[in-house]
Amino acid sequence: MSETRSTCPYCGVGCGVVIEHDDTQITGVRGDPDHPANFGRLCTKGTNLHLTAAPVVIQHQRLREPQRRAERGAQPQVISWDAANREIADKLLAIRAEHGPESIGVYISGQLLTEDYHAFNKLARAVIGTPHIDSNSRLCMSSAVVGYKQSLGADAPPCSYEDIELADCVLISGANPAWAHPILFRRLEAAKHGKPGHRLIVIDPRKTETAELADLHLQIRAGTDVALCHGLLHAVIWQGWTAGGFIAASTDGFDALKELVRDWAPSRAAQVCGVKEADIWQAAEWFATSPSSLSLYCQGLNQSSSGTAKNTALINLHLATGQIGKPGAGPFSLTGQPNAMGGRESGGMATLLPGHRDPNKAEDWAEIEALWGVQGLPGQRGHTAVEMFEAAARGEIKALWIACTNPAQSMPDQATVRQALQRCELVILQEAFAHTATASYADYLLPAATWGEKEGTVTNSERRISRVRAAVP
């Protein structure tokens, strides 16, 4: 038996794993005791990861050879890689020649490795020439990206997992890490038990396992997160719990923020949110006056029509109280996918360029042209994920290249998504598994290597880059 160190492919915690194998088949997995994200611990999904590579799964679920449909609805037939590559290239070139590069869209995934993201970015923007490349990270992380950018100037979470142990007060909003990020929750649990006076505030309409650990559970009405943050900010400002020196030296716009929350007294916020006014005052005091306060937040803030406002309101609370830029403090967005952060860093989204550059800035496009040694990049941002499928449903996008994601099941507004897939002249799907909902719409099915078979890197929630290693062919 052999062992190979790698990284778990499930959530954004980025746990290190040791894969047990015989060089042809994965037989087991355990946590890597030397990895600083998990120190050997694994959740239930990670512990059972090897079962996804069991022989019965590989034999009955895996795509093993390229396939092509002669027409929609027909049974796909096996073809060679050479034939698949040649035919796909010819069809993409024909569509581009007739309709222009913007008639082609590329939809990728936070499960891809950073190297995959980089290759797709160059393929779409530099080779095909389309601006329309976006990731399924759009569905979960775009609000966090914009919240960080418009508040801090960059999409860069200013925290690390060690801050969980160092914080005196932790505020969890719109997240249930006991279920979604269990290894981080275990670290929080241990830190709380080991630090007298530690405070945990949970903001969630539901009574979750995370809320059971809380010293204060603000069980707000769904969708009232901004109102609550404004109530907390009002309490902090009018109670004098702000960090005046930090605000003066390191922020802009405080007077405008103060005016914005002037009418959001805790009494009004309590009425809107459906919680006790005294609890809002208590949460504000704990958060503002603790030596260090950390917030952890996820899809409850992100997957919302007002997600950016929710993210920004929480970050403003950190800025007003100076709870940022020091050990144990800061706004910490938890990612849902293993490489959602790596995709953002490598520019694998319509609203980003590599290195957190901005597609709305001509000088940033010029930098990428110089780095890549090409000219004539699109020069503008492309369609986001939802916009891309809407454009395809209208007939504006003629070809969709989809990799490592399943939009016919996971995208909102399924009627539009399926209409888009049906209307496209060409749908290419790169997928490890044969029977996904999207596979039935594909003209070409390209088999992909999956976890345990690939080499590369992923970036977790705290921006730590970890190696992914192949254990078997």
Secondary structure, DSSP 8 states (H G I E B T S, - for coil): -EEEEEE-SSSTT--EEEEEE-SSSEEEEEE-TT-TTTTT---HHHHTGGGGG-HHHHHHHB--S-EE-SSTTS--EE--HHHHHHHHHHHHHHHHHHH-GGGEEEEE-TTS-HHHHHHHHIIIIIII--S-EEETTHHHHHHHHHHHHHHHSSS-----THHHHH-SEEEEES--HHHHSHHHHHHHHHHHHTSTT-EEEEE-SS--HHHHT-SEEE---TT-HHHHHHHHHHHHHHTT-S-HHHHHHH-S-HHHHHHHTTT--HHHHHHHHTS-HHHHHHHHHHHHHSS-EEEEE-HHHHSSTTHHHHHHHHHHHHHHHT-SSSTT-EEEE--SSTTHHHHHHTT-STT-BGGGB-TT-HHHHHHHHHHHT------S----HHHHHHHHHHTS--EEEEES--HHHHSSSHHHHHHHHHH-SEEEEEESBTT-TGGGG-SEEEE---TTS--EEEE-TT--EEEE-----
